Amino acid sequence: MRAIAQTASELLKNGADFALCVVVGRSGSTPREVGASMLVAAGGRSVGTVGGGALEYDTLRRAREVLAQKRSALIHFGLTNEAAQQIGMICGGATDIWIDYVDAANPIYYDLYQAMADVYRTGGRAWFGISLAADTGVHQCLLLADGTVLGRFPGDAGALLADPGKPSGAAVFTVPGQRRLYLRPIGSEAKAIIVGAGHVGWQLAPLVHMLGFTTVVIDDRDEFANCERFPNADRVLALATLTRDVFLHEPCDADTFVVIVTRGHSFDRDVLAQALQTGARYIGMIGSRSKRDKIYQDLLDYGFTERDIARVYSPIGVDIAAQTPEEIAVSIAAEMIRVRRTGR
């Protein structure tokens, strides 16, 4: 949703309507999960995907109809296995897609999507909802962490935010009044802290940013750690040293991925020692097995445990025989995706 929020803000600022297409139901074998989203602008521009192939082609066609009629709609897309194979899909399934008309003339939408873009920019969290009602008017809402509600929310937003039983991911459920509500958390799914702004870090930063990570680049060299070199990073920090306080201004929690790709053995060791004292979900360190083993032994001598060492992914990345910085960046990103999706 990050790219959709940014594009929506630009379109609304320029007075351009669009349709937001969201998968709100599925059964059987379908290409995307509930929550998959695609923005379709009046001129035909689209951002995001609801699954590709025939499903997406039909969704684009129906989105153009919604834009022409200026009325939201729910569409059902179902295929038997035989029919699916005839149009290039492997197997059948059913998907419900809500296509929501967004009227640029209504100022609430600009405020809503600007706030959504700000949530992503600042690394915050919020909830985005759509009331799946056949009536006209605003169906969307944004529930901010401070309790502010933008748009139209059918029910008690405060009670929902305080409810420990609320869905942890994108879901559709019924709120009081028998209204169906699509709701999903928004904000960065995870934060990637790349320590080392050299060749590998330079290639990795735009890649993980594209994958939805809030991207932070850290180095102790001003000529490497700067916004000109990393225009897509959310934050770039040039520290006085890497030997201490690397994570002082970027706390690490269970949604943090630390990638250690500094310019030398001693820097990697010092940063790894600091990373192991955080709650980061993923800690990866570049280097050969011999270098890794030497650093591990140093850390054991310093008082770290085998359990600490077992947290580290090193040599870093999925083994694809990568050699160039670009290939290494791809292998690291692939490992981060695997850990984010599977936990291992």
Buried (B, 14 or more C-beta within 10 A) or exposed (E): BBBBBBBBBEBBEEEBBBBBBBBBBBEBBBBBEBBBBBBBBBEEEBBBBBBEBBBBEBBBEBBBEBBEEEEBBBBEBBBEBEEBEEEEBEEBBBBBBBBBBBBBEBEBBBBBBBBBBBBBBEBBEBBBBBBBBEEEEBBBBBBBEEEEBBBBBBBEBEEBBEEEEBBEEBBBEEBEEEEBBBBBBBBBBBBBBBBBBBBBBBBBBBBBBEBBBBBBBBBBBEEBBBEEBBEEBBBBBBBEEBBEEBBEEBEBEEBBBBBBBBBEEEBBBBBBBBBBEBEBBBBBBBBEEEBBEBBBEBBEEEEBEEEBBEBBBBBBBBEEEBEEBBBBBBBBBBBBBBBBEEEE
